[in-house]
Amino acid sequence: MEPPVPPKPPFTDLPGLFSSEPGSSEETQHRDAQQRTLPSASPRAPEAPPQTPPQTPPQTRRGHDGQLAVLQVPQVTVPSGQIAQSFRPSPAMQALGGEVLDWSPPRLIRVRYPAHEGWVNAFGSLSAGFVVAMFEPVMAALAYAVAPARQHAILETSSRFFRQIRGGHVIVDATMLRAGNTTATVECIAWDPHGELCAKGSATLLFVG
């Protein structure tokens, strides 16, 4: 007589359910298949974000309509030539965006400035103070061209205005009227884009050193 066969536990016929061997279950087999197909990679350091150069915030002004408008910062142009090799535009000329058009001292130094919309008065024309400010760097450049080894100071200056400047640019011509051992007299003339005389200024300079 054959001995009775003991009954099997329930659900033992399901493959891999109670097996402790790796890869016996569908989940383990799926994980193993992924490990076999994925290439092994060594750990990498996180990449640094790209460096962007610092940007100068744009200058703005509020117009008559209350809206903010971005102002373009003017750039200065340095004159070329043997006489002007050691010339360096003053911070004032750089801020005003002067562009040297003619460098023929002491007869003439001609500089073009932008008539910036941020420099107008309540009536829409270029403020007289900015015209006077445009005169001084050209006078200083003329004094430097005549006596580059000496410093100078303005003893007296005066300006007279004939016509409003509305937009475009301003041409400033500076001429040395007289140059002595200690003082010099300089004259400046401002023209609008149409070639009309707008202002005239003169100054007495004192050479020092």
C-alpha positions as CSV (number, residue, x, y, z in Angstrom):
1,M,0.0,0.0,0.0
2,E,1.5,3.4,-1.0
3,P,1.9,6.1,1.6
4,P,-0.5,9.0,1.2
5,V,0.8,12.1,-0.5
6,P,0.7,15.2,1.7
7,P,-1.4,18.0,0.3
8,K,0.5,21.0,-1.1
9,P,0.2,24.4,0.4
10,P,-2.2,26.7,-1.5
11,F,-0.8,28.9,-4.2
12,T,2.5,27.1,-4.3
13,D,2.1,26.3,-8.0
14,L,2.4,30.1,-8.8
15,P,6.0,30.6,-10.0
16,G,8.3,32.7,-7.9
17,L,5.6,33.7,-5.4
18,F,7.3,32.1,-2.4
19,S,10.8,31.6,-3.8
20,S,13.7,33.5,-2.3
21,E,15.9,33.1,-5.3
22,P,16.6,36.3,-7.2
23,G,14.7,36.7,-10.4
24,S,12.0,34.2,-9.5
25,S,9.3,36.8,-9.5
26,E,8.2,38.9,-12.5
27,E,9.1,42.1,-10.6
28,T,12.6,40.9,-9.9
29,Q,13.1,39.6,-13.4
30,H,12.0,43.0,-14.8
31,R,14.4,44.8,-12.5
32,D,17.3,42.5,-13.4
33,A,16.5,43.0,-17.1
34,Q,16.7,46.8,-16.6
35,Q,20.1,46.4,-14.8
36,R,21.5,44.3,-17.6
37,T,20.4,46.8,-20.3
38,L,21.3,50.1,-18.7
39,P,25.0,51.0,-18.8
40,S,26.8,51.7,-15.6
41,A,27.8,55.3,-15.2
42,S,30.2,56.8,-12.7
43,P,28.8,59.6,-10.6
44,R,29.3,63.1,-12.1
45,A,29.6,66.4,-10.3
46,P,26.7,68.8,-11.0
47,E,27.5,71.1,-13.8
48,A,27.8,74.8,-12.8
49,P,25.3,77.1,-14.4
50,P,26.7,79.2,-17.3
51,Q,28.3,82.4,-16.3
52,T,26.7,85.5,-17.8
53,P,28.5,88.8,-17.8
54,P,27.1,91.5,-15.5
55,Q,24.9,93.9,-17.3
56,T,24.6,97.6,-16.5
57,P,21.0,98.5,-15.7
58,P,19.6,100.8,-18.4
59,Q,18.9,104.4,-17.5
60,T,15.3,105.4,-17.6
61,R,13.2,108.5,-17.5
62,R,9.5,109.2,-17.1
63,G,8.0,111.1,-20.1
64,H,5.2,113.6,-20.1
65,D,2.7,110.7,-20.5
66,G,3.9,109.1,-17.3
67,Q,5.5,106.1,-19.1
68,L,9.1,105.0,-18.4
69,A,11.4,105.1,-21.4
70,V,14.8,103.5,-21.7
71,L,17.6,106.0,-22.4
72,Q,20.5,104.9,-24.6
73,V,23.8,105.7,-23.0
74,P,26.0,107.6,-25.5
75,Q,29.5,106.5,-26.2
76,V,32.6,108.7,-26.7
77,T,34.8,108.6,-29.7
78,V,38.5,109.2,-29.2
79,P,40.3,111.3,-31.9
80,S,43.1,109.7,-33.9
81,G,46.4,111.2,-35.1
82,Q,49.8,111.8,-33.7
83,I,48.8,115.0,-31.8
84,A,45.9,113.3,-30.2
85,Q,47.6,110.0,-29.2
86,S,48.0,111.1,-25.5
87,F,44.6,112.8,-25.4
88,R,42.1,111.1,-23.0
89,P,38.5,112.3,-23.0
90,S,37.4,113.7,-19.7
91,P,34.6,112.0,-17.7
92,A,32.3,114.9,-18.6
93,M,32.9,114.4,-22.4
94,Q,32.4,110.6,-22.0
95,A,29.1,111.1,-20.0
96,L,27.8,113.5,-22.7
97,G,28.8,111.2,-25.5
98,G,31.1,113.6,-27.4
99,E,32.5,112.5,-30.8
100,V,35.5,114.4,-32.0
101,L,35.1,115.3,-35.7
102,D,38.0,117.6,-36.3
103,W,41.2,117.8,-34.4
104,S,43.2,120.8,-35.7
105,P,44.3,122.8,-32.6
106,P,44.7,125.6,-31.9
107,R,42.6,126.7,-34.9
108,L,39.7,124.2,-34.4
109,I,38.4,121.3,-32.3
110,R,35.0,120.1,-33.4
111,V,32.9,117.8,-31.3
112,R,29.5,116.4,-31.9
113,Y,27.1,115.7,-29.0
114,P,23.7,114.0,-29.1
115,A,20.8,116.2,-28.2
116,H,19.4,113.6,-25.8
117,E,15.7,113.5,-25.1
118,G,16.5,113.2,-21.4
119,W,18.2,116.6,-21.4
120,V,15.3,118.7,-22.6
121,N,13.4,121.3,-20.6
122,A,9.7,121.5,-20.1
123,F,9.3,123.1,-23.6
124,G,10.9,120.2,-25.4
125,S,14.2,122.0,-26.3
126,L,17.7,121.1,-25.1
127,S,18.4,122.7,-21.7
128,A,20.8,125.6,-21.7
129,G,22.8,124.1,-18.9
130,F,23.7,121.0,-21.0
131,V,24.9,123.3,-23.8
132,V,27.2,125.0,-21.4
133,A,28.3,121.6,-20.1
134,M,29.2,120.6,-23.7
135,F,31.4,123.7,-24.1
136,E,33.7,123.0,-21.1
137,P,35.1,119.6,-22.2
138,V,36.0,121.0,-25.7
139,M,37.7,124.0,-24.1
140,A,39.6,121.7,-21.9
141,A,40.7,119.6,-24.9
142,L,41.8,122.7,-26.7
143,A,43.9,123.8,-23.7
144,Y,45.4,120.4,-23.4
145,A,46.3,120.4,-27.1
146,V,48.1,123.7,-26.8
147,A,49.9,123.0,-23.5
148,P,49.7,119.2,-22.8
149,A,52.3,119.4,-19.9
150,R,50.4,122.1,-18.0
151,Q,47.1,122.0,-16.0
152,H,44.5,124.7,-16.4
153,A,41.6,126.3,-14.6
154,I,38.7,128.4,-15.8
155,L,38.9,132.0,-14.5
156,E,35.8,133.3,-16.3
157,T,33.2,132.0,-18.7
158,S,30.1,133.4,-20.3
159,S,27.5,132.1,-22.7
160,R,24.8,133.6,-25.0
161,F,21.9,131.8,-26.6
162,F,20.3,132.6,-29.9
163,R,18.2,129.6,-30.9
164,Q,16.6,126.5,-29.4
165,I,17.9,123.0,-30.1
166,R,15.3,120.4,-30.6
167,G,16.5,116.8,-31.1
168,G,19.2,115.5,-33.3
169,H,22.7,116.6,-32.3
170,V,24.8,119.6,-31.4
171,I,28.1,120.6,-33.1
172,V,30.5,122.5,-30.9
173,D,33.5,124.3,-32.4
174,A,36.2,125.5,-30.1
175,T,38.9,128.0,-31.2
176,M,41.9,129.4,-29.3
177,L,41.6,133.2,-29.7
178,R,44.8,134.0,-27.7
179,A,47.3,131.9,-25.8
180,G,49.8,133.5,-23.5
181,N,52.3,132.3,-20.9
182,T,49.7,132.2,-18.1
183,T,46.3,132.7,-19.6
184,A,44.4,131.8,-22.8
185,T,41.1,132.9,-24.3
186,V,38.8,130.2,-25.9
187,E,35.6,130.6,-27.9
188,C,33.0,128.0,-28.5
189,I,30.1,128.0,-30.9
190,A,27.1,125.5,-30.9
191,W,25.3,124.6,-34.1
192,D,22.1,122.6,-34.5
193,P,21.7,119.7,-37.0
194,H,20.6,122.3,-39.7
195,G,23.7,124.4,-39.4
196,E,22.0,127.2,-37.5
197,L,23.9,129.2,-34.9
198,C,22.4,128.3,-31.5
199,A,24.8,129.5,-28.8
200,K,28.2,131.0,-28.3
201,G,30.5,130.9,-25.3
202,S,33.9,132.2,-24.3
203,A,36.2,131.5,-21.4
204,T,39.5,132.7,-19.9
205,L,41.8,129.9,-18.9
206,L,44.7,130.0,-16.4
207,F,47.6,127.7,-17.0
208,V,49.1,126.2,-13.9
209,G,52.6,124.6,-13.6
